Amino acid sequence: MNPQRGSALKSRSKCDMDERLAFTRLYVKRLKENPDEVFSQQVKLVNSFLKAARDFPLTKEDYLRLKGELGK
């Protein structure tokens, strides 16, 4: 692999991870600020996210290939 391309992929992956962590922190903060009734609705939402992730038709390799982050 081209060293510059590898560095760019690491940078993009780090950026993706930073965005995910920021979203998670924001989401947890909002969960803590809301009453239990709202939280129970959020649990349903999170469970639906998890189910969608489990049922996602692509493997992680297929997904990365689709994003252009993995060679053919």
N, C-alpha and C positions, 0 to 999 in steps of 0.2 A: 504494500500500500504506500502511496505517496505520503511522505512525512507531513507535508503541508495539509493534505486532505485529512489525514488522521488527526492533526491538531485542530482543524476546523470542525471535525465531527465531535471531538471531545468538548470543544467550546460550545457547540450547539446543544449537545447532550447536557452539559452543565447548566446552560440557560434553561433548557426544558425542565431540568430537575429543580432549579431555583424557582421557576414559575409554579411548579406543582407544590413545592413547600410553602410558598407564599399563599397559594390558594388554600392549602390545608390549614395553615395558621389562621387565616381570615375566617374560614368555615368554623373552626373550633371556637374561636372568639365569639362568633355569632351564636353558636350553640349554647355557650355559657351564659350569654346575655338574655336568652329567651326562657320562658316558663316551660315546665315539663310537657304541657299539651303541644306546644310547638315542637319540642324535641321529639315527641313520638311521631309526628309527621315527618320530621327530618330522618328518623330511623327508617321509615318506609322508603324515603327517597334514596338514602344510602344503600339500602338493600336492593333497590331496583338497579342502581349503578353497578353493584357487585354482580347481580344476575346478568346484566347486559355484558359485563366484562367476561364472565364465564361462558356466555353463549356467543361471544364474538367469533365470527367464522374464520378469522385469520390467525395463524400462529404468530408468536412474537417476531419470528424471523421474517415471515411474509409481510407483517406490518412495517418492520424496519426497512425491508426492501422497497416497499411501496413509498415510504418516505424518502428513499434515496440514501439511507444511512447504512445500507448493507449491500455488498456486491452481489452480483448474480451468481 
